[in-house]
Amino acid sequence: MSALTLSTSSAATLRADAVVIGIAKGGAAGKAGRAGGSAVVLAPGAEAVDKAYGGKLAATLETLGAGGGECEVTKLPAPASGVKAPLVLAVGLGDAPGKQETYGTEALRRAAGAAARALAGSRKAGFALPLEDAEAVAAVAEGALLGAYSFTAYRGKGSASENGKDASAPLAEVALLGGKPRDKAHKAAVDRALVVAEEVHRARDLINTPANGLDPKAFAAEARAAAKAHGLTFEVLDEKALAKGGYGGILGVGNGSAQPPRLVRIGWSHPKAKTSLALVGKGITYDSGGISLKPAGHNETMKCDMSGAAAVFGAVVAAARLGLRANVTGWLALAENMPSGSATRPGDVLTMYSGKTVEVLNTDAEGRLVMADALTRAGEERPDAIVDVATLTGAMVLALGNRTFGIMANDDGFRSTVHESAEEAGEAAWPMPMPGYLRKSMDSPVADLANIGERMGGGLLAGVFLKEFVPEDTRWAHLDIAGPAFNESGPFGYTPKGGTGSAVRTLVRLVERTAESGLD
């Protein structure tokens, strides 16, 4: 991952491959604006670079077509003198704030990410974006680090070389200009950004790894190594232990694969913790749909169906690395859903770890089966709250699109807390209802319930199913990240194509809030 420093150098004096400045949309016809048009406004931090251009940087950018729109990138050569770096990159921050306002943290985070992506292959860049307080420092640092990501594990060396640079390599070093290295709040913001970004990168790497490189056993090994490195407790149940324990949901999903399932528990404990959280992640390392095989065109990205487990894994490790004053357990329900002679068939009945029986009417509704067993097991430890994360339903994508995840809960106050945590982290989320009437549609004539019900409201129905396996007196929230977990379109802001690491930042922020003020 990119190195990150707080630098006392100015944008004019820093020796780097490029300096990044911010621009925004101003009012109509400003000093440098065309009559009737929108003027480009230079954001704080760009003063030294503007001086090198003789005070005409805004006008020059407008001539090049820059408008200050969010994440818009404009590159121009530095002047012959006055700026040490050979390249100036102007990135849009959107609308300029009013006199009593500042640039929003998410606008800064996205702009920094867009700039870092545009500088892929560069050795070092100085970011002279507005750093008015520790929150701004955190946003720029996090955005730049998240934007400076690439997955190259399966690429040949030098395969993406261009003009002497490896365009597939991320920006190597980020220098934040205008921060205060001796300020404790600024330093803490940078330290936290490094940890959070590294754990998001860990989740992205796992999601991007093809299924032949990450089966349940390999995923469990990754968790074991991280637990050893960061002082986490670790436990894994293999197929024999799962059978002995009666984990019919996880085993039923994994029965069709040559790669047996696993249930992993990793845990972080703080001696001064007053609250405990259990995080449960769906870890289907490949989802073919099983006997209810997915149609052509829907299989190619199904290595990403373990994104929930990746998010939980990264969040627990982050909690340990940040030393958060909360007890956090992560449950990774790992299986591969494949068709074979031993696979669960539509119409089969599984006896879950809770003792309830489930008629499997669609083997492609498998995530809720592994999650049900993990939720029951997590609840046995009596945590103060449980949060599960899963790429659970295509219906949630239809409802909220590709960039927003849904939040359901059995407690309105806790749902609000999770939603606020997502907003503070900069992740798009939306509270969703959990209508009780949907439960009847999952009635089965041969079992306690079926794994599917009525077609409409499928994302909500999946949450209603999971609720059946959560202790009634335990607060619980369900995050359906099916939309934002894997980006199949082009990169944007700090979000790359492929695995995104969705929900890691929300979970970390939730644990922080829990450590600071509990859940009430």
C-alpha positions as CSV (number, residue, x, y, z in Angstrom):
1,M,0.0,0.0,0.0
2,S,1.1,3.6,-0.5
3,A,3.2,5.3,2.1
4,L,1.6,8.3,3.8
5,T,3.2,11.3,5.4
6,L,2.2,14.7,6.8
7,S,4.6,17.1,5.1
8,T,5.6,20.7,6.1
9,S,6.6,21.4,2.5
10,S,4.5,23.7,0.4
11,A,3.0,22.7,-2.9
12,A,5.6,24.9,-4.6
13,T,8.7,23.4,-2.8
14,L,7.8,19.7,-2.6
15,R,10.0,17.5,-4.8
16,A,7.5,15.0,-6.3
17,D,6.1,13.7,-9.5
18,A,3.0,15.9,-9.1
19,V,1.2,18.2,-6.8
20,V,-2.6,18.0,-6.4
21,I,-4.8,21.0,-5.8
22,G,-8.5,21.4,-5.4
23,I,-10.9,23.5,-7.5
24,A,-14.6,24.1,-7.2
25,K,-17.5,25.5,-9.1
26,G,-17.9,29.2,-8.3
27,G,-20.6,31.8,-9.0
28,A,-21.4,33.0,-12.5
29,A,-18.8,35.2,-14.1
30,G,-16.2,35.5,-11.4
31,K,-12.9,37.3,-12.0
32,A,-11.6,34.4,-14.1
33,G,-15.0,33.4,-15.4
34,R,-16.5,33.9,-18.7
35,A,-19.6,36.1,-18.9
36,G,-22.6,34.1,-18.1
37,G,-20.5,31.0,-17.2
38,S,-19.4,29.4,-14.0
39,A,-16.1,30.5,-12.7
40,V,-13.5,28.1,-11.4
41,V,-12.6,28.7,-7.8
42,L,-9.3,27.6,-6.3
43,A,-9.6,25.8,-3.0
44,P,-7.4,26.6,0.0
45,G,-4.0,25.0,-0.5
46,A,-3.6,26.1,-4.1
47,E,-2.2,29.6,-3.3
48,A,1.5,28.7,-3.8
49,V,0.8,27.1,-7.1
50,D,-1.4,29.9,-8.3
51,K,1.4,32.4,-7.5
52,A,3.8,30.4,-9.7
53,Y,1.2,30.9,-12.5
54,G,1.2,34.6,-11.9
55,G,-2.3,34.4,-10.3
56,K,-3.8,33.1,-13.5
57,L,-4.2,29.4,-12.6
58,A,-8.0,29.5,-12.4
59,A,-8.2,31.2,-15.8
60,T,-5.8,28.7,-17.3
61,L,-7.8,25.8,-16.0
62,E,-11.0,27.2,-17.4
63,T,-9.3,27.5,-20.8
64,L,-8.5,23.8,-20.6
65,G,-12.2,23.1,-19.9
66,A,-12.1,22.5,-16.2
67,G,-15.3,23.4,-14.4
68,G,-14.7,22.2,-10.8
69,G,-17.2,19.3,-11.0
70,E,-16.9,16.6,-8.4
71,C,-13.8,14.3,-9.1
72,E,-13.1,16.0,-12.4
73,V,-9.4,15.8,-13.1
74,T,-7.3,18.2,-15.1
75,K,-3.6,17.9,-15.6
76,L,-1.2,20.6,-16.7
77,P,2.5,21.1,-16.8
78,A,4.0,23.1,-14.0
79,P,5.4,26.5,-14.9
80,A,9.1,26.8,-15.7
81,S,9.8,28.1,-12.2
82,G,8.0,28.4,-8.9
83,V,6.9,24.7,-8.5
84,K,9.4,21.9,-8.0
85,A,7.1,19.1,-9.3
86,P,6.8,18.8,-13.1
87,L,3.0,18.2,-13.1
88,V,0.0,20.0,-11.5
89,L,-3.2,18.0,-11.1
90,A,-6.4,19.9,-10.4
91,V,-9.3,17.9,-9.0
92,G,-12.9,19.0,-8.7
93,L,-14.6,19.3,-5.3
94,G,-18.0,20.3,-6.6
95,D,-19.8,23.4,-5.5
96,A,-17.7,25.9,-3.6
97,P,-18.9,26.3,0.0
98,G,-20.4,29.5,1.5
99,K,-18.4,31.9,3.6
100,Q,-19.2,30.2,6.8
101,E,-18.9,26.7,5.4
102,T,-16.1,24.2,4.6
103,Y,-15.6,21.5,2.0
104,G,-17.4,18.3,3.1
105,T,-15.3,15.4,4.1
106,E,-16.8,13.1,1.6
107,A,-16.1,15.6,-1.2
108,L,-12.5,15.7,-0.1
109,R,-12.3,11.9,0.2
110,R,-13.6,11.4,-3.3
111,A,-11.5,14.1,-4.8
112,A,-8.3,12.7,-3.2
113,G,-9.2,9.2,-4.5
114,A,-9.8,10.4,-8.0
115,A,-6.4,12.2,-8.0
116,A,-4.6,9.2,-6.6
117,R,-6.1,7.0,-9.4
118,A,-5.1,9.5,-12.0
119,L,-1.5,9.3,-10.8
120,A,-1.2,5.5,-10.9
121,G,2.4,4.5,-11.6
122,S,3.8,7.7,-10.1
123,R,6.4,7.6,-7.3
124,K,5.2,10.5,-5.1
125,A,2.5,13.2,-5.1
126,G,1.8,16.1,-2.8
127,F,-1.8,16.7,-1.9
128,A,-2.5,20.4,-1.3
129,L,-6.2,20.0,-0.7
130,P,-8.0,21.9,2.1
131,L,-6.9,20.6,5.5
132,E,-8.8,22.8,7.8
133,D,-9.1,20.4,10.7
134,A,-8.3,16.8,11.7
135,E,-11.5,15.5,10.0
136,A,-10.3,17.0,6.7
137,V,-6.9,15.4,7.2
138,A,-8.5,12.1,7.8
139,A,-10.7,12.4,4.7
140,V,-7.9,13.4,2.3
141,A,-5.6,10.7,3.7
142,E,-8.2,8.0,3.5
143,G,-9.4,9.0,0.1
144,A,-5.9,9.1,-1.4
145,L,-5.0,5.7,0.1
146,L,-8.2,4.1,-1.0
147,G,-7.8,5.6,-4.5
148,A,-4.2,4.3,-4.7
149,Y,-5.2,0.7,-5.1
150,S,-4.7,-2.0,-7.7
151,F,-4.9,-5.8,-7.7
152,T,-1.9,-7.1,-9.6
153,A,-1.4,-10.6,-8.0
154,Y,-2.3,-12.4,-11.3
155,R,-0.6,-10.0,-13.7
156,G,2.8,-10.7,-15.4
157,K,5.6,-8.3,-14.5
158,G,5.7,-5.2,-16.6
159,S,2.6,-6.2,-18.5
160,A,1.1,-2.7,-18.1
161,S,4.2,-0.6,-18.6
162,E,3.8,2.7,-20.4
163,N,6.4,5.4,-20.8
164,G,8.6,3.7,-18.3
165,K,5.8,3.6,-15.7
166,D,3.8,0.6,-14.6
167,A,0.3,2.0,-15.1
168,S,-1.2,-0.9,-13.1
169,A,0.9,0.1,-10.0
170,P,-0.7,2.4,-7.5
171,L,0.7,5.8,-6.5
172,A,3.6,4.9,-4.2
173,E,3.7,7.8,-1.8
174,V,1.2,10.3,-0.6
175,A,2.4,13.5,1.1
176,L,-0.3,15.6,2.7
177,L,0.6,19.3,2.4
178,G,-0.7,21.7,5.0
179,G,-1.2,19.3,7.8
180,K,0.5,19.6,11.2
181,P,2.8,16.7,11.9
182,R,3.2,17.7,15.5
183,D,-0.6,18.1,16.1
184,K,-1.8,15.0,18.0
185,A,-5.2,15.1,16.3
186,H,-3.7,15.3,12.8
187,K,-1.3,12.5,13.5
188,A,-4.0,10.3,14.9
189,A,-6.1,11.0,11.8
190,V,-3.3,9.9,9.6
191,D,-2.6,6.8,11.7
192,R,-6.2,5.8,11.6
193,A,-6.5,6.4,7.9
194,L,-3.6,4.1,7.3
195,V,-5.1,1.2,9.3
196,V,-8.6,1.6,7.8
197,A,-7.3,1.8,4.2
198,E,-5.1,-1.2,4.7
199,E,-8.0,-3.3,5.9
200,V,-10.2,-2.1,3.1
201,H,-7.4,-3.1,0.7
202,R,-7.3,-6.5,2.5
203,A,-11.0,-7.0,1.8
204,R,-10.6,-5.9,-1.8
205,D,-7.7,-8.3,-2.4
206,L,-9.8,-11.2,-1.0
207,I,-12.8,-10.3,-3.1
208,N,-10.7,-9.9,-6.3
209,T,-8.9,-13.2,-5.8
210,P,-10.4,-15.8,-8.2
211,A,-12.2,-18.8,-6.6
212,N,-9.5,-21.2,-7.6
213,G,-7.1,-19.1,-5.4
214,L,-9.5,-18.6,-2.4
215,D,-11.6,-21.5,-1.3
216,P,-13.0,-21.8,2.2
217,K,-9.9,-23.5,3.5
218,A,-7.6,-20.8,2.0
219,F,-9.8,-18.0,3.4
220,A,-9.6,-19.6,6.9
221,A,-5.8,-19.7,6.5
222,E,-5.7,-16.0,5.7
223,A,-7.8,-15.3,8.9
224,R,-5.5,-17.5,11.0
225,A,-2.4,-15.7,9.7
226,A,-3.9,-12.3,10.4
227,A,-5.1,-13.4,13.9
228,K,-1.6,-14.5,14.8
229,A,-0.1,-11.2,13.4
230,H,-2.5,-8.9,15.3
231,G,-3.3,-10.6,18.6
232,L,-6.7,-12.0,17.7
233,T,-8.2,-15.2,19.0
234,F,-8.9,-17.7,16.3
235,E,-11.0,-20.8,16.0
236,V,-12.1,-22.8,12.9
237,L,-14.6,-25.5,12.5
238,D,-13.9,-27.9,9.6
239,E,-16.4,-30.1,7.9
240,K,-16.1,-32.8,10.6
241,A,-16.6,-30.3,13.4
242,L,-19.5,-28.7,11.5
243,A,-21.2,-32.1,11.1
244,K,-20.6,-33.0,14.8
245,G,-22.0,-29.6,15.8
246,G,-25.1,-29.9,13.6
247,Y,-24.4,-26.9,11.3
248,G,-26.9,-28.1,8.7
249,G,-27.1,-24.8,6.9
250,I,-23.4,-24.4,6.2
251,L,-23.0,-28.1,5.4
252,G,-26.0,-28.1,3.1
253,V,-24.6,-25.3,1.0
254,G,-21.1,-26.8,0.9
255,N,-22.2,-30.4,0.2
256,G,-21.9,-30.0,-3.6
257,S,-18.3,-28.8,-3.7
258,A,-15.1,-30.7,-3.6
259,Q,-13.9,-27.8,-1.3
260,P,-15.4,-28.4,2.1
261,P,-16.9,-25.5,4.2
262,R,-15.6,-23.7,7.2
263,L,-16.9,-21.6,10.1
264,V,-14.2,-19.2,11.4
265,R,-14.4,-17.2,14.6
266,I,-11.9,-14.4,15.1
267,G,-12.0,-12.1,18.1
268,W,-10.6,-8.9,19.6
269,S,-10.9,-8.2,23.3
270,H,-10.0,-5.0,25.2
271,P,-9.5,-5.2,29.0
272,K,-11.5,-1.9,29.4
273,A,-14.4,-2.9,27.0
274,K,-17.9,-2.2,28.2
275,T,-19.8,-3.5,25.2
276,S,-19.5,-6.5,22.8
277,L,-20.4,-6.7,19.2
278,A,-20.6,-9.8,17.0
279,L,-20.1,-9.4,13.3
280,V,-21.2,-12.1,10.9
281,G,-20.1,-12.3,7.3
282,K,-21.4,-14.3,4.3
283,G,-18.4,-16.1,2.8
284,I,-19.6,-17.9,-0.3
285,T,-16.2,-18.1,-2.1
286,Y,-18.0,-19.1,-5.3
287,D,-21.7,-19.2,-6.0
288,S,-22.8,-21.1,-9.1
289,G,-26.4,-21.3,-7.7
290,G,-26.0,-25.0,-7.0
291,I,-28.6,-27.2,-8.6
292,S,-30.7,-24.0,-9.2
293,L,-27.9,-23.0,-11.5
294,K,-27.5,-19.4,-12.4
295,P,-28.1,-18.5,-16.1
296,A,-25.2,-17.6,-18.4
297,G,-23.9,-14.1,-17.8
298,H,-24.5,-14.3,-14.0
299,N,-21.6,-16.5,-13.0
300,E,-18.5,-14.5,-14.0
301,T,-18.3,-12.3,-10.9
302,M,-19.5,-14.8,-8.3
303,K,-16.1,-14.9,-6.7
304,C,-17.4,-11.7,-4.9
305,D,-20.0,-13.6,-3.0
306,M,-17.7,-13.6,0.1
307,S,-17.6,-9.8,0.3
308,G,-19.5,-9.8,3.6
309,A,-17.0,-12.1,5.2
310,A,-14.1,-10.0,3.8
311,A,-15.7,-6.9,5.3
312,V,-16.1,-8.5,8.7
313,F,-12.6,-9.9,8.6
314,G,-11.1,-6.5,7.8
315,A,-13.2,-4.7,10.4
316,V,-12.2,-7.0,13.3
317,V,-8.5,-6.7,12.4
318,A,-8.9,-2.9,12.2
319,A,-10.5,-2.9,15.6
320,A,-7.5,-4.8,17.0
321,R,-4.9,-2.6,15.3
322,L,-6.6,0.6,16.5
323,G,-6.9,-0.8,20.0
324,L,-10.6,0.0,20.2
325,R,-12.2,-0.4,23.6
326,A,-14.8,-2.9,22.6
327,N,-15.0,-6.7,22.4
328,V,-15.6,-7.7,18.8
329,T,-16.0,-11.2,17.4
330,G,-16.1,-11.9,13.7
331,W,-17.9,-15.0,12.3
332,L,-17.0,-16.0,8.7
333,A,-19.4,-18.5,7.2
334,L,-17.4,-20.0,4.4
335,A,-18.6,-22.4,1.7
336,E,-18.6,-22.9,-2.0
337,N,-22.0,-23.4,-3.7
338,M,-21.6,-25.9,-6.5
339,P,-23.8,-28.5,-8.4
340,S,-22.9,-32.1,-8.1
341,G,-24.3,-35.5,-7.2
342,S,-23.8,-34.7,-3.5
343,A,-25.3,-31.2,-3.7
344,T,-28.5,-30.2,-1.8
345,R,-31.5,-30.5,-4.1
346,P,-34.6,-28.2,-4.3
347,G,-37.1,-29.8,-1.9
348,D,-34.5,-31.1,0.5
349,V,-34.9,-30.2,4.2
350,L,-31.9,-29.1,6.3
351,T,-31.8,-29.2,10.1
352,M,-30.1,-25.9,11.1
353,Y,-27.7,-25.4,14.0
354,S,-30.6,-23.7,15.9
355,G,-32.6,-26.9,15.5
356,K,-35.1,-25.4,13.1
357,T,-35.7,-27.1,9.8
358,V,-35.6,-25.4,6.5
359,E,-37.1,-26.6,3.2
360,V,-34.7,-25.5,0.4
361,L,-36.8,-24.5,-2.5
362,N,-34.0,-22.7,-4.3
363,T,-30.4,-23.6,-3.8
364,D,-29.4,-20.2,-5.1
365,A,-30.8,-18.6,-1.9
366,E,-27.9,-20.2,-0.1
367,G,-26.4,-17.2,1.7
368,R,-29.2,-17.0,4.2
369,L,-28.6,-20.7,5.0
370,V,-24.9,-20.3,6.0
371,M,-25.7,-17.0,7.7
372,A,-28.5,-18.6,9.8
373,D,-26.1,-21.0,11.4
374,A,-23.5,-18.4,12.0
375,L,-26.1,-16.0,13.5
376,T,-27.3,-18.7,15.9
377,R,-23.7,-19.5,17.0
378,A,-22.8,-15.9,17.4
379,G,-25.9,-15.3,19.5
380,E,-24.9,-18.0,22.0
381,E,-22.1,-15.8,23.3
382,R,-24.7,-13.1,24.3
383,P,-23.2,-10.1,22.6
384,D,-24.8,-6.7,23.1
385,A,-25.6,-6.6,19.4
386,I,-25.1,-8.6,16.2
387,V,-24.5,-7.1,12.8
388,D,-24.4,-9.3,9.7
389,V,-23.0,-8.3,6.3
390,A,-23.9,-10.2,3.1
391,T,-24.1,-9.9,-0.7
392,L,-27.5,-11.4,-0.1
393,T,-30.1,-10.5,-2.7
394,G,-30.3,-9.1,-6.3
395,A,-33.6,-7.6,-5.1
396,M,-31.7,-5.1,-2.9
397,V,-29.7,-4.0,-6.0
398,L,-33.0,-3.4,-7.8
399,A,-34.3,-1.4,-4.9
400,L,-31.2,0.7,-4.1
401,G,-28.9,0.5,-7.1
402,N,-25.2,-0.4,-7.3
403,R,-23.8,2.1,-4.8
404,T,-26.0,1.9,-1.8
405,F,-26.5,-0.9,0.7
406,G,-29.7,-1.6,2.7
407,I,-29.9,-1.8,6.5
408,M,-32.6,-3.8,8.3
409,A,-32.9,-4.4,12.0
410,N,-35.0,-5.7,14.8
411,D,-34.5,-2.4,16.7
412,D,-35.2,1.0,15.2
413,G,-32.7,2.8,17.4
414,F,-29.9,0.4,16.5
415,R,-30.7,0.6,12.8
416,S,-30.3,4.4,13.1
417,T,-27.0,3.9,14.9
418,V,-25.7,1.7,12.1
419,H,-27.0,4.1,9.4
420,E,-25.3,7.1,11.2
421,S,-22.1,5.1,11.3
422,A,-22.3,4.5,7.6
423,E,-22.9,8.2,6.9
424,E,-20.0,9.2,9.1
425,A,-17.7,6.7,7.3
426,G,-18.8,8.0,3.9
427,E,-20.6,4.9,2.8
428,A,-24.0,5.2,1.1
429,A,-26.7,3.2,3.0
430,W,-30.4,3.3,3.4
431,P,-32.7,2.1,6.2
432,M,-35.2,-0.6,5.0
433,P,-38.3,-2.0,6.6
434,M,-38.8,-5.6,7.7
435,P,-42.5,-6.3,7.2
436,G,-43.8,-9.1,9.4
437,Y,-46.4,-10.2,6.9
438,L,-43.7,-11.6,4.6
439,R,-42.9,-14.3,7.1
440,K,-46.1,-16.3,6.2
441,S,-45.0,-16.6,2.6
442,M,-42.1,-18.8,3.8
443,D,-44.4,-21.3,5.5
444,S,-43.5,-24.8,4.4
445,P,-45.8,-27.9,4.5
446,V,-42.9,-30.2,5.5
447,A,-40.5,-28.0,7.6
448,D,-40.5,-25.1,10.0
449,L,-39.9,-22.7,7.1
450,A,-38.7,-22.5,3.5
451,N,-35.7,-20.5,2.4
452,I,-37.7,-18.4,-0.1
453,G,-41.2,-16.9,-0.1
454,E,-43.1,-14.5,-2.3
455,R,-41.1,-12.9,-5.2
456,M,-41.8,-9.2,-4.5
457,G,-39.8,-7.6,-1.8
458,G,-37.1,-10.3,-1.9
459,G,-34.5,-8.3,-0.2
460,L,-36.8,-7.6,2.7
461,L,-37.9,-11.2,2.9
462,A,-34.3,-12.4,3.2
463,G,-34.0,-10.2,6.3
464,V,-37.2,-11.6,7.7
465,F,-35.7,-15.1,7.2
466,L,-32.5,-14.2,9.0
467,K,-34.4,-12.7,11.9
468,E,-35.7,-16.2,12.7
469,F,-32.2,-17.1,13.8
470,V,-31.4,-14.1,16.0
471,P,-32.1,-14.3,19.8
472,E,-35.2,-12.2,20.5
473,D,-33.5,-10.1,23.2
474,T,-30.4,-9.2,21.1
475,R,-30.2,-6.1,19.0
476,W,-29.4,-7.1,15.4
477,A,-28.9,-5.3,12.1
478,H,-28.6,-6.8,8.6
479,L,-26.5,-5.1,5.9
480,D,-27.3,-6.3,2.3
481,I,-24.3,-5.1,0.3
482,A,-25.1,-6.9,-2.9
483,G,-25.1,-3.6,-4.9
484,P,-21.9,-1.8,-3.8
485,A,-19.7,-4.8,-3.0
486,F,-18.4,-5.4,-6.5
487,N,-18.1,-2.6,-9.0
488,E,-18.5,-3.9,-12.6
489,S,-18.4,-0.5,-14.2
490,G,-15.6,2.0,-14.3
491,P,-13.8,3.3,-11.2
492,F,-15.0,6.5,-9.6
493,G,-13.7,8.6,-6.7
494,Y,-11.8,6.3,-4.4
495,T,-13.7,3.3,-5.6
496,P,-11.9,0.9,-8.0
497,K,-13.3,-1.5,-10.5
498,G,-13.9,-4.9,-8.9
499,G,-14.0,-5.5,-5.2
500,T,-14.7,-2.4,-3.2
501,G,-14.4,-3.4,0.5
502,S,-17.9,-2.1,1.1
503,A,-19.0,-2.0,4.8
504,V,-15.5,-2.2,6.3
505,R,-15.5,1.5,7.1
506,T,-19.0,1.4,8.4
507,L,-18.3,-1.5,10.8
508,V,-15.1,0.2,12.1
509,R,-17.0,3.4,12.7
510,L,-19.7,1.4,14.5
511,V,-17.2,-0.3,16.8
512,E,-15.6,3.1,17.5
513,R,-19.0,4.6,18.5
514,T,-19.7,1.5,20.6
515,A,-16.3,2.0,22.3
516,E,-17.0,5.7,22.9
517,S,-20.5,5.7,24.1
518,G,-22.0,2.2,24.1
519,L,-25.1,1.3,22.1
520,D,-27.8,3.3,23.9
